[in-house]
Structure formats: structure tokens, C-alpha cells
């Protein structure tokens, strides 16, 4: 794909994408690989030796390690050079996020600082704010936090009660309120705080220095996992915030909050890859050492099935993450070329544009990690339940990801609603194509052609999944109209279908594009794709049927069921042997090398 063109968010539902149009991890350049290695080396030298101490809530130790990462330049990867950073591409930012994701609690503190603690100022602040704050946040001289959630305002962020009232002399906003679940609260120097000015309906955003009079930081919360990260409540009692510390315009805070959450979701999707690969590595090494019944447990089919499935889901998720990351880079370039906005605004506009994909990858990635972390504990058996093992820490740490950056329930609704809204806005002709497909309901076939190649077969399966999505969206939209927003179970069904389509297509395109590089290993990557698509088609059928049977009876129900059955038929796969071959590779390598 020419970098001047870009795939709109959600457009994958109606457009056939070619393998040469997507970026794949196998295309990292030397500089990107060096940055990734630097992140890996830093964790091994500065983080892993201190995991137990960090988990005891040592704020000063976490602060010290964070500052070391800043001195090394890791905090400035996404920051333009003019503000003390390295100005790296979004793909590179995501690669760094992936590797840092293997850092347990440190990853949470680091990503909160580099992402939601810094980028609202970088993306929405003015030059003076960037010069004063971003230059120091990029080096770790200052450590940042993001303060949005309140006791009565979680998923419904705009319902927050914190207030900011202009002082009589017009020089300050007097800030009052309470924030909770604030990552890095215990040691942050700066805070991005959201509050409503006077009687505004919409939030505004402010930069608050932690040492301002009236800022009170509570004790750290006792959490299930990510114990090393400082999470506390912050209270604001008549805090005098200079008027020049408002970020963006008055009333722009809610937009800033949503945009930053899009970015946070996307980077969380990369973080979980690093955590998943760490759990897989621990699991295969343990399986290659642990003996039962006079045999290594890695020889057992039940263990091989677990290892293979952990690999399949992680590899598939990784394929989708870097595909959309490059799409974001392409759109950033387009926005900057047209001089539509400066570099900061171009970055956040491009990230925010891919709202459908970032919600998909947040949901799918967090659930992949939960699956991998759970199976890692199971492979370790009783030892997996012991605090002596990293998989125990990883299991507890993984759970927060389904809540972070908007719960998975909220994000599932966003997937479907945003895809439909984008189509209704005219970004792509989803409704028109769905209606045309529905008119042909009686004659729908799977369009299998004689002599199709392996990759043509796989893309046909993906195309058929897209048709299933269109049919379900068409039927639900016609049945419920504007009331569809109340049918959350059906919206969830559609979200899961859309998710399987995007992950399946990304995996298929990656497999096709990289096959010439694989040589003798080509077969194992086809095994990954075969098993994934075989399972995905079944999941799409189940979700589609659940949706159809949940919609009030119509004359087309039987025809819909017949069409969905036709579209989700796939050639049988010997999943046992395919998974054994995948497992054989990781067992031989004794590490994730896919």
C-alpha cells in the first residue's frame, strides 16, 4: 500500500487486503531491533533482580529504576527530538512497549508515565507546556501520572465531580476533587488532571504539580496483582493551578481523555505480547526440565497442546498489532504532509482514528494473556501456585488488563458501535454491501473455486467471515433500529465476530507475506494458520447463530441460518498433529522463536 493511502478504521470489514499491503514483524529494521534489545537488557539488568522488593511496594526503588530508564533514553522513544526524545515511528514505539511488557509491575509504571502521563501534554499541550514538562518527562527528570477516574466515575468518565473554578484575579483555577486508582501516584511529579470548569458539562484537562499546596496523596492500595506499581487516591483541596496549565481548550478534556485511552489501549495490546512470550518461555523451559512417570512433561500430548495454543494465539495477536501500527504510521505521514496539524496532533489523530482496531486489540490481547498466564500456571502444576515462580506473579498481574483502559465490556460495545457509526458516516459502504448481500440470501455459496491455492483458500474463509458479519449487522440493525444500542448481548456477539475477522485476516496476510522467508519452517506457520482459522470459523458461526436466534423472529431466520452454516464451513484440520508440530518447534528451541 502506498503510504499516501490508508485503510480506514473498520474498513477491513468490506475491503479485500493484499499481503503486500501489511507490515509484519519480520520487517523490523536494525535500529528497531537494537531498541528492542536495549529494552530487554534493561529489564534483565535493572528490573528482574528487584522483582520481589518491588512487589513489597518499595516506591523509592520503583522511582529509581524508572529514572534509570529515562537516563538511558527509553522514556523518549515516542517524543520528538525537539523535546528531548528520539521521535521514533509508532511501529517502533509498539515494539518497545512489547518488550517492556515483560517487566511485570515495572511495565505498568513505565507505560503509565510514557503514555498517559506524558502524551496528553505532548499531543494537546502548547509549545510552552511541552518545553516546560515534556522535555523533562522524556528524560525521567519528572515522572508523570494520569488522573481521570473518580469514586463515582469509572467507565462513565465524564460524570466526574472534580471542579475547577477561575480565581477572582483570573490567574488560577481553584481545583477541588478526588481521583482514584491513579498509577504512579505515590511518586509522580506531574499529574494530568480532569475536572469541570464552573458549570460545564464537559471536562477540561490541567497539568498539576504534585508539590502544589492542597494536593494530598493517599497510601498505596493493596491489589491482587501489579503490586510493585504505586496505585493511590489523590485529593485536591483548593489547589491553585495556573491558568496556563490548562491543556488544550476549555471543555476539550473529554476528547483528550478518550483520545489518550485509544492510545493506551493500543499500547496495552503490545504490552501483553511481551508478558505472554515471557510466560510461554517460562512454561516451555519448565516442561523441558520437569519429569513425571520417568518422562519430561514436554513429551506429553496434553502439555504440547497447551504450549501450541499459547503460541498460536500470541502469534496471531502479534500479527494484528503490527499491522495496525503501520497503518497508524501511514496516516500520521498523511496528516503531516497535508499540514492538517502539528506532529503531536497528527500522532493522536492517527491513533484515535483506528478506534475499532484499538478496541479489538485491547480486548483480544488482554484475553490472550489471561489464557496464556493461566495455562502457564497449569503447566507448572503445584509449583505454578507458589510465589517462588514468575508465572504466579504473571497470573496475578495479567488480570488487570481486562479492566485497564476501559473494561473489555465497554470496549466490545465500542467495536460494534464504532464500526457501524463509521459506516453510517460514509467511511465505507458496510450497510450498502450488507443490503446487497442480504438480497442474495437464497443463493449464498462459499465461492470455493477449483484449483485455488492454499492462501486463496484462507482468504476465502476470511471473506466468508466478513459476509457473516454483514448479514448479522444487517438483520440486527433492521430489527432494532436505534434501539440496537440497548441490545448489548447482540452487540457483543457482533464484536466477537469482527474481532475474529481482523485477527484471522492479519494472521493470514502475515503468513502469506513471510512464507518466502521461511524455507523448511514454512509448514509450522501454516499449521498455526490452519488451526486458528479452523477454530475462528467455528467461533464466528456460534456468535452469529447466537445473535440471529436472539433477534425477534422474522421470515428470514431459516435462510440466515442456512447462509451462516454455508459461510462458516471449512476444510477439516488434524488439529492434534498440527499442534504437536508447533509444540515440537518451541520445545526444541526451548524459547519462543516464532
C-alpha positions as CSV (number, residue, x, y, z in Angstrom):
1,X,0.0,0.0,0.0
2,X,1.3,3.4,-0.9
3,X,2.0,5.4,2.3
4,X,-0.3,8.1,1.0
5,X,-3.2,5.7,1.1
6,X,-4.6,4.2,4.2
7,X,-7.1,1.7,5.3
8,X,-9.8,3.5,7.3
9,X,-10.8,2.1,10.7
10,X,-13.2,-0.7,10.3
11,X,-12.8,-0.7,6.6
12,X,-11.3,-4.2,6.7
13,X,-14.9,-5.5,7.0
14,X,-15.6,-4.6,3.4
15,X,-12.3,-4.4,1.7
16,X,-10.0,-7.2,0.4
17,X,-6.5,-6.5,1.6
18,X,-3.4,-7.9,-0.1
19,X,-0.4,-9.4,1.7
20,X,1.9,-6.7,0.3
21,X,-0.2,-4.0,1.9
22,X,0.6,-5.0,5.5
23,X,3.6,-4.6,7.7
24,X,4.8,-7.7,9.6
25,X,7.2,-8.1,12.5
26,X,9.7,-9.9,10.2
27,X,10.3,-6.5,8.6
28,X,11.8,-4.8,11.7
29,X,15.0,-2.9,10.7
30,X,18.3,-2.9,12.5
31,X,17.6,0.2,14.6
32,X,14.2,-1.2,15.8
33,X,15.9,-4.5,16.8
34,X,18.5,-2.6,18.7
35,X,15.9,-0.6,20.6
36,X,14.1,-3.9,21.4
37,X,17.3,-5.4,22.7
38,X,18.0,-2.4,24.8
39,X,14.6,-2.7,26.5
40,X,15.3,-6.4,27.1
41,X,18.8,-5.8,28.5
42,X,17.4,-3.1,30.8
43,X,14.8,-5.4,32.3
44,X,17.4,-8.1,32.9
45,X,19.9,-5.7,34.5
46,X,17.6,-3.4,36.4
47,X,14.2,-4.9,36.9
48,X,14.3,-8.7,37.3
49,X,16.8,-8.7,40.1
50,X,14.4,-6.5,42.2
51,X,11.0,-8.0,41.4
52,X,10.4,-9.3,45.0
53,X,11.4,-5.9,46.5
54,X,9.2,-4.0,44.0
55,X,6.3,-6.3,44.9
56,X,6.6,-5.2,48.5
57,X,5.6,-1.7,47.4
58,X,9.0,0.0,47.5
59,X,8.1,3.3,45.9
60,X,11.6,4.7,46.1
61,X,13.1,1.7,44.3
62,X,10.5,1.9,41.5
63,X,11.2,5.6,41.2
64,X,14.9,5.0,41.0
65,X,14.5,2.3,38.3
66,X,12.1,4.5,36.2
67,X,14.6,7.3,36.3
68,X,17.4,5.0,35.1
69,X,15.2,4.0,32.2
70,X,14.8,7.7,31.4
71,X,18.5,8.4,31.6
72,X,19.0,5.5,29.1
73,X,16.6,7.2,26.7
74,X,13.8,4.6,26.9
75,X,11.2,7.2,28.0
76,X,11.8,9.4,25.0
77,X,11.1,6.9,22.2
78,X,7.8,8.4,21.2
79,X,8.8,12.0,21.9
80,X,10.0,14.3,19.0
81,X,13.7,15.2,19.0
82,X,12.9,18.9,19.6
83,X,11.5,18.0,23.0
84,X,14.4,15.7,24.1
85,X,13.2,12.4,22.6
86,X,14.0,10.2,19.7
87,X,11.0,10.7,17.5
88,X,10.6,7.1,16.6
89,X,7.8,5.6,14.4
90,X,4.6,4.2,16.0
91,X,5.7,0.7,15.0
92,X,8.9,1.2,17.0
93,X,7.0,2.6,20.0
94,X,4.9,-0.5,19.9
95,X,7.9,-2.8,19.7
96,X,9.4,-1.1,22.7
97,X,6.1,-1.4,24.5
98,X,6.0,-5.2,23.7
99,X,9.5,-5.8,25.2
100,X,8.8,-3.6,28.3
101,X,5.6,-5.6,28.7
102,X,7.7,-8.5,30.1
103,X,8.6,-6.3,33.1
104,X,5.6,-7.1,35.4
105,X,4.8,-4.2,37.6
106,X,7.6,-2.1,36.2
107,X,5.9,-2.2,32.8
108,X,2.7,-0.7,34.3
109,X,4.6,2.2,36.0
110,X,6.8,2.8,32.9
111,X,3.9,2.7,30.4
112,X,1.7,4.9,32.6
113,X,4.5,7.5,32.7
114,X,5.5,7.4,29.0
115,X,1.9,7.1,27.7
116,X,-1.0,8.6,29.7
117,X,1.3,10.6,32.0
118,X,3.3,12.3,29.2
119,X,1.4,12.2,25.9
120,X,-1.6,14.3,26.8
121,X,0.8,17.2,27.2
122,X,2.8,16.3,24.1
123,X,-0.3,15.8,21.9
124,X,-2.5,18.6,23.2
125,X,-0.3,21.0,25.0
126,X,1.1,24.2,23.6
127,X,4.8,24.8,22.9
128,X,5.5,26.3,26.4
129,X,3.9,23.4,28.1
130,X,5.9,20.9,26.0
131,X,9.1,22.8,26.7
132,X,8.5,23.0,30.4
133,X,7.2,19.5,31.0
134,X,7.6,17.1,28.1
135,X,11.4,17.8,27.8
136,X,11.8,16.7,31.4
137,X,9.3,13.8,31.3
138,X,11.1,12.4,28.3
139,X,14.3,12.0,30.3
140,X,12.8,10.9,33.6
141,X,13.7,14.1,35.4
142,X,9.9,14.3,36.1
143,X,7.6,11.3,36.5
144,X,4.0,11.6,35.4
145,X,0.6,10.3,36.3
146,X,-2.9,10.5,34.7
147,X,-5.9,11.3,36.9
148,X,-9.3,10.7,35.4
149,X,-11.1,8.0,37.4
150,X,-13.2,9.1,40.4
151,X,-15.2,7.1,43.0
152,X,-18.4,7.7,41.0
153,X,-16.9,8.0,37.6
154,X,-15.2,4.9,36.1
155,X,-16.4,3.8,32.6
156,X,-18.6,6.9,32.6
157,X,-15.6,9.2,32.8
158,X,-17.4,12.5,32.0
159,X,-19.6,12.1,35.1
160,X,-16.7,13.1,37.3
161,X,-17.4,15.7,40.1
162,X,-14.0,17.4,40.4
163,X,-14.3,21.1,39.8
164,X,-12.0,23.9,38.7
165,X,-13.2,27.5,39.4
166,X,-11.4,30.6,38.0
167,X,-10.0,32.8,40.7
168,X,-11.1,36.4,41.1
169,X,-7.9,37.7,39.6
170,X,-8.2,35.3,36.7
171,X,-4.7,33.8,37.2
172,X,-5.6,30.4,38.6
173,X,-8.2,27.7,38.5
174,X,-9.1,26.5,42.1
175,X,-9.2,22.7,41.8
176,X,-11.2,20.6,44.2
177,X,-12.0,16.9,43.9
178,X,-10.8,13.3,44.4
179,X,-9.2,10.8,42.0
180,X,-8.7,7.1,42.5
181,X,-6.8,4.2,41.0
182,X,-4.0,6.6,40.0
183,X,-0.9,4.7,38.7
184,X,2.4,6.3,39.9
185,X,0.5,8.4,42.4
186,X,3.0,7.7,45.2
187,X,6.0,9.3,43.5
188,X,4.8,11.3,40.5
189,X,6.0,14.9,40.0
190,X,3.3,15.9,37.5
191,X,-0.3,14.9,37.0
192,X,-2.7,15.3,34.1
193,X,-6.0,16.0,36.0
194,X,-9.5,16.2,34.5
195,X,-12.1,18.5,36.1
196,X,-15.2,20.6,35.0
197,X,-14.8,24.3,34.9
198,X,-17.7,26.1,36.7
199,X,-20.9,24.5,35.4
200,X,-19.5,23.0,32.3
201,X,-21.0,19.6,31.1
202,X,-17.7,18.5,29.6
203,X,-14.3,18.0,31.3
204,X,-11.3,20.2,30.9
205,X,-7.7,19.0,31.4
206,X,-4.9,20.5,33.6
207,X,-1.3,20.0,34.5
208,X,-0.9,19.8,38.2
209,X,2.4,19.6,40.0
210,X,2.4,17.2,42.9
211,X,4.0,19.7,45.2
212,X,1.3,22.3,44.8
213,X,-0.3,23.2,48.1
214,X,-3.5,21.3,48.6
215,X,-2.5,18.1,46.7
216,X,-2.8,15.2,49.1
217,X,-1.7,11.7,48.0
218,X,-3.1,8.7,49.9
219,X,-1.4,5.5,50.8
220,X,-0.9,2.8,48.1
221,X,-3.8,0.4,47.5
222,X,-3.4,-3.3,48.3
223,X,-4.0,-5.0,45.0
224,X,-4.4,-8.5,43.6
225,X,-1.5,-8.1,41.2
226,X,0.9,-5.4,39.8
227,X,1.9,-4.9,43.4
228,X,5.1,-3.1,42.5
229,X,3.2,-0.2,40.9
230,X,2.1,2.6,43.1
231,X,-1.7,3.0,43.0
232,X,-3.4,5.5,45.2
233,X,-6.1,8.1,45.6
234,X,-5.3,11.8,45.2
235,X,-7.2,14.6,46.8
236,X,-7.3,18.2,45.7
237,X,-8.2,20.8,48.3
238,X,-8.4,24.4,46.8
239,X,-5.3,23.7,44.7
240,X,-4.3,26.8,42.8
241,X,-3.5,25.7,39.2
242,X,-2.1,28.5,36.9
243,X,-4.4,29.2,34.0
244,X,-1.5,28.5,31.6
245,X,-1.6,24.9,32.9
246,X,-4.9,24.1,31.1
247,X,-4.2,21.5,28.4
248,X,-5.9,22.4,25.1
249,X,-9.1,24.3,25.2
250,X,-11.7,24.6,27.9
251,X,-14.1,21.7,27.5
252,X,-11.7,19.7,25.4
253,X,-10.8,17.4,28.3
254,X,-13.2,14.6,27.5
255,X,-11.9,14.5,23.9
256,X,-8.4,14.4,25.3
257,X,-9.3,11.6,27.7
258,X,-10.9,9.5,25.0
259,X,-8.0,10.0,22.6
260,X,-5.5,9.1,25.2
261,X,-7.5,6.0,26.1
262,X,-7.3,4.9,22.4
263,X,-3.6,5.2,22.6
264,X,-3.4,3.4,25.9
265,X,-5.5,0.5,24.6
266,X,-3.3,0.1,21.6
267,X,-0.1,0.1,23.6
268,X,-1.6,-2.3,26.1
269,X,-2.2,-4.6,23.2
270,X,1.6,-4.5,22.6
271,X,2.5,-4.9,26.3
272,X,0.6,-8.1,26.6
273,X,2.7,-9.7,23.9
274,X,5.8,-9.3,25.9
275,X,4.1,-10.7,29.0
276,X,2.7,-13.6,27.0
277,X,6.1,-14.5,25.5
278,X,7.7,-14.4,29.0
279,X,5.0,-16.8,30.3
280,X,5.5,-19.1,27.3
281,X,9.3,-19.1,27.8
282,X,8.9,-20.0,31.5
283,X,6.5,-22.7,30.6
284,X,8.5,-24.5,27.9
285,X,11.7,-24.3,30.0
286,X,9.9,-25.9,32.9
287,X,8.3,-28.5,30.7
288,X,11.7,-29.4,29.4
289,X,13.1,-29.9,32.9
290,X,10.2,-31.4,34.9
291,X,9.9,-35.2,34.8
292,X,6.9,-37.3,35.7
293,X,6.4,-41.0,35.1
294,X,10.1,-41.1,34.0
295,X,9.5,-38.7,31.2
296,X,9.8,-35.0,30.6
297,X,6.3,-33.5,30.7
298,X,7.1,-31.8,27.4
299,X,6.7,-35.2,25.8
300,X,3.0,-35.4,26.9
301,X,0.4,-34.5,24.3
302,X,-1.7,-32.6,26.8
303,X,1.2,-30.3,27.6
304,X,2.1,-29.9,23.9
305,X,-1.5,-28.9,23.1
306,X,-1.2,-26.1,25.8
307,X,2.1,-24.9,24.5
308,X,1.0,-24.8,20.9
309,X,-2.2,-23.0,21.7
310,X,-0.3,-20.4,23.7
311,X,1.9,-19.8,20.7
312,X,-1.0,-19.7,18.2
313,X,-2.9,-17.0,20.0
314,X,0.1,-14.9,20.8
315,X,1.4,-15.1,17.2
316,X,-2.0,-14.2,15.8
317,X,-2.3,-11.2,18.1
318,X,1.2,-10.0,17.3
319,X,0.3,-10.1,13.6
320,X,-2.6,-7.8,14.1
321,X,-0.8,-5.4,16.4
322,X,1.9,-4.5,14.0
323,X,-0.4,-4.4,11.0
324,X,-2.4,-1.6,12.5
325,X,0.7,0.1,13.9
326,X,2.0,0.6,10.4
327,X,-1.5,1.8,9.3
328,X,-1.2,4.4,12.1
329,X,2.3,5.5,10.8
330,X,0.9,5.8,7.3
331,X,-1.9,8.1,8.5
332,X,0.4,10.2,10.6
333,X,2.5,10.8,7.5
334,X,-0.6,11.7,5.5
335,X,-1.8,14.2,8.1
336,X,1.6,15.8,8.4
337,X,2.1,16.1,4.7
338,X,-1.2,17.9,4.4
339,X,-0.2,20.2,7.2
340,X,-3.5,19.5,8.9
341,X,-1.9,19.5,12.3
342,X,1.4,19.6,14.1
343,X,3.3,16.4,14.9
344,X,1.7,15.9,18.2
345,X,-1.9,16.4,16.9
346,X,-1.1,14.3,13.9
347,X,0.0,11.4,16.1
348,X,-3.0,11.4,18.3
349,X,-5.5,12.0,15.4
350,X,-4.0,9.0,13.6
351,X,-4.1,6.7,16.7
352,X,-7.7,7.8,17.6
353,X,-8.8,7.2,14.0
354,X,-8.2,3.5,14.5
355,X,-10.8,3.2,17.3
356,X,-12.2,0.0,16.1
357,X,-8.9,-1.8,15.8
358,X,-7.5,-0.5,19.2
359,X,-10.6,-1.8,21.0
360,X,-10.3,-5.1,19.2
361,X,-6.6,-5.5,20.2
362,X,-7.2,-4.4,23.8
363,X,-9.9,-6.9,24.3
364,X,-8.3,-9.8,22.3
365,X,-4.8,-9.1,23.6
366,X,-5.8,-9.0,27.3
367,X,-7.8,-12.2,26.9
368,X,-4.9,-13.9,25.1
369,X,-2.6,-13.0,28.0
370,X,-5.1,-14.3,30.6
371,X,-5.3,-17.6,28.7
372,X,-1.5,-17.8,28.4
373,X,-0.9,-16.9,32.1
374,X,-3.5,-19.4,33.2
375,X,-2.0,-22.2,31.2
376,X,1.5,-21.3,32.3
377,X,0.4,-21.9,35.9
378,X,-1.2,-25.2,34.9
379,X,1.9,-26.4,33.1
380,X,3.9,-25.7,36.3
381,X,1.4,-27.7,38.4
382,X,1.7,-27.1,42.1
383,X,4.9,-25.0,41.6
384,X,2.8,-22.6,39.5
385,X,0.8,-21.7,42.6
386,X,4.0,-20.9,44.5
387,X,5.1,-17.3,44.9
388,X,8.6,-18.6,44.1
389,X,7.8,-18.8,40.4
390,X,7.4,-15.9,38.0
391,X,4.2,-17.5,36.5
392,X,2.4,-16.9,39.8
393,X,3.3,-13.2,39.6
394,X,2.4,-13.1,35.9
395,X,-1.0,-14.8,36.6
396,X,-2.0,-12.1,39.1
397,X,-0.6,-9.3,37.1
398,X,-2.4,-10.3,33.9
399,X,-5.9,-9.9,35.4
400,X,-5.9,-6.1,35.5
401,X,-5.6,-5.8,31.7
402,X,-9.2,-6.7,31.1
403,X,-10.1,-3.7,33.3
404,X,-7.4,-1.2,32.4
405,X,-8.0,1.4,29.6
406,X,-11.8,0.8,29.6
407,X,-13.2,-2.6,30.6
408,X,-13.5,-5.3,28.0
409,X,-17.3,-5.0,28.2
410,X,-17.1,-1.3,27.3
411,X,-14.6,-2.0,24.5
412,X,-16.7,-4.8,23.0
413,X,-19.6,-2.3,22.7
414,X,-17.2,0.2,21.2
415,X,-16.0,-2.3,18.5
416,X,-19.5,-2.8,17.1
417,X,-20.9,0.7,17.6
418,X,-17.9,2.5,16.2
419,X,-17.7,0.2,13.1
420,X,-21.4,0.9,12.4
421,X,-21.1,4.7,13.0
422,X,-18.1,4.9,10.8
423,X,-20.0,3.2,8.0
424,X,-23.1,5.4,8.5
425,X,-20.8,8.4,8.3
426,X,-19.6,7.2,4.9
427,X,-16.1,6.0,5.6
428,X,-17.0,2.7,3.8
429,X,-20.2,1.1,2.4
430,X,-20.8,-1.5,5.1
431,X,-24.6,-1.1,5.0
432,X,-24.9,-1.0,1.2
433,X,-22.8,-4.1,0.8
434,X,-24.7,-5.8,3.6
435,X,-28.0,-5.0,2.0
436,X,-26.8,-6.3,-1.4
437,X,-25.6,-9.5,0.2
438,X,-28.9,-9.9,2.0
439,X,-30.8,-9.6,-1.2
440,X,-28.9,-12.7,-2.4
441,X,-29.6,-14.6,0.8
442,X,-31.2,-17.5,-1.1
443,X,-28.2,-18.1,-3.3
444,X,-25.2,-17.6,-1.0
445,X,-22.4,-20.0,-1.5
446,X,-18.9,-20.2,-0.1
447,X,-17.5,-19.3,-3.6
448,X,-14.9,-22.1,-3.5
449,X,-13.2,-22.3,-6.8
450,X,-11.4,-25.3,-8.4
451,X,-7.7,-25.1,-8.3
452,X,-7.5,-22.3,-5.6
453,X,-4.1,-22.1,-3.9
454,X,-3.5,-22.5,-0.2
455,X,-3.5,-18.8,0.5
456,X,-6.5,-18.2,-1.8
457,X,-8.4,-20.7,0.3
458,X,-7.5,-19.0,3.5
459,X,-8.5,-15.6,2.3
460,X,-11.8,-17.0,1.0
461,X,-12.5,-18.2,4.6
462,X,-11.8,-14.7,5.9
463,X,-14.0,-13.2,3.2
464,X,-16.8,-15.5,4.2
465,X,-16.5,-14.4,7.8
466,X,-16.9,-10.8,6.6
467,X,-20.1,-11.8,4.9
468,X,-21.4,-13.4,8.2
469,X,-20.7,-10.1,10.0
470,X,-22.5,-8.1,7.3
471,X,-25.6,-10.4,7.5
472,X,-25.8,-10.2,11.3
473,X,-25.3,-6.4,11.3
474,X,-28.0,-6.1,8.6
475,X,-30.5,-8.2,10.4
476,X,-29.9,-6.7,13.9
477,X,-29.9,-3.1,12.5
478,X,-33.2,-3.7,10.7
479,X,-34.8,-5.4,13.7
480,X,-33.9,-2.9,16.3
481,X,-33.0,0.3,14.6
482,X,-31.8,2.9,17.0
483,X,-32.7,0.6,19.9
484,X,-29.8,-1.7,18.9
485,X,-27.6,0.1,21.5
486,X,-29.7,-1.5,24.2
487,X,-29.1,-5.0,22.9
488,X,-25.6,-5.3,24.5
489,X,-25.5,-9.1,24.2
490,X,-26.0,-8.9,20.4
491,X,-23.5,-6.1,20.1
492,X,-21.1,-8.4,22.0
493,X,-21.8,-11.2,19.5
494,X,-21.0,-8.9,16.6
495,X,-17.9,-7.5,18.4
496,X,-16.5,-11.1,18.7
497,X,-17.2,-11.8,15.1
498,X,-15.5,-8.6,14.0
499,X,-12.5,-9.4,16.2
500,X,-12.1,-12.9,14.8
501,X,-12.2,-11.4,11.3
502,X,-9.4,-8.9,12.0
503,X,-7.2,-11.3,13.8
504,X,-7.7,-14.0,11.2
505,X,-7.0,-11.7,8.3
506,X,-3.9,-10.3,9.9
507,X,-2.6,-13.8,10.6
508,X,-3.4,-15.0,7.1
509,X,-1.7,-12.0,5.5
510,X,1.4,-12.3,7.6
511,X,1.7,-16.0,6.8
512,X,1.4,-15.4,3.1
513,X,3.8,-12.4,3.1
514,X,6.5,-14.1,5.1
515,X,6.3,-17.6,3.5
516,X,9.2,-17.0,1.0
517,X,11.4,-16.3,4.1
518,X,10.5,-19.4,6.0
519,X,12.3,-22.2,4.0
520,X,11.9,-25.5,5.7
521,X,9.9,-24.0,8.6
522,X,7.1,-23.0,6.3
523,X,4.9,-25.9,7.4
524,X,4.7,-24.9,11.1
525,X,3.4,-21.4,10.2
526,X,0.8,-23.0,8.0
527,X,-0.1,-25.2,11.0
528,X,-0.7,-22.0,13.1
529,X,-2.9,-20.5,10.4
530,X,-4.8,-23.8,9.8
531,X,-5.7,-24.3,13.4
532,X,-6.5,-20.7,14.0
533,X,-8.9,-20.3,11.1
534,X,-10.5,-23.7,11.8
535,X,-11.3,-22.5,15.3
536,X,-12.2,-19.0,14.2
537,X,-14.8,-20.2,11.7
538,X,-16.5,-22.2,14.5
539,X,-16.5,-19.2,16.8
540,X,-17.9,-16.9,14.2
541,X,-20.7,-19.4,13.5
542,X,-21.5,-19.7,17.2
543,X,-21.6,-15.9,17.7
544,X,-23.6,-15.3,14.5
545,X,-26.1,-18.0,15.5
546,X,-26.5,-16.6,19.0
547,X,-27.2,-13.2,17.5
548,X,-29.7,-14.5,14.9
549,X,-31.6,-16.5,17.5
550,X,-31.7,-13.5,19.8
551,X,-33.4,-11.3,17.3
552,X,-37.2,-11.3,17.1
553,X,-38.5,-13.9,14.7
554,X,-38.5,-12.9,11.1
555,X,-39.3,-14.5,7.8
556,X,-35.6,-14.7,7.0
557,X,-34.4,-16.6,10.1
558,X,-34.1,-20.0,8.4
559,X,-32.4,-18.5,5.4
560,X,-30.0,-16.7,7.6
561,X,-29.1,-19.9,9.5
562,X,-28.6,-21.8,6.2
563,X,-26.4,-19.0,4.8
564,X,-24.3,-18.8,8.0
565,X,-23.8,-22.5,8.0
566,X,-22.6,-22.3,4.4
567,X,-20.2,-19.4,5.0
568,X,-18.5,-21.0,8.1
569,X,-17.8,-24.4,6.5
570,X,-14.1,-25.0,6.4
571,X,-12.0,-28.0,5.4
572,X,-11.2,-30.3,8.3
573,X,-7.9,-29.9,10.1
574,X,-6.0,-32.5,12.1
575,X,-5.5,-30.1,15.0
576,X,-3.8,-32.7,17.1
577,X,-0.9,-33.3,14.7
578,X,-0.7,-29.6,13.8
579,X,-0.4,-28.5,17.4
580,X,2.2,-31.2,18.0
581,X,4.3,-29.9,15.2
582,X,4.0,-26.3,16.6
583,X,4.9,-27.6,20.1
584,X,7.8,-29.6,18.7
585,X,9.4,-26.4,17.4
586,X,9.1,-24.5,20.7
587,X,10.2,-27.5,22.7
588,X,13.3,-27.9,20.5
589,X,14.1,-24.2,20.7
590,X,13.3,-24.0,24.4
591,X,12.1,-20.5,23.9
592,X,9.5,-18.6,21.8
593,X,11.1,-18.1,18.4
594,X,8.2,-17.6,16.0
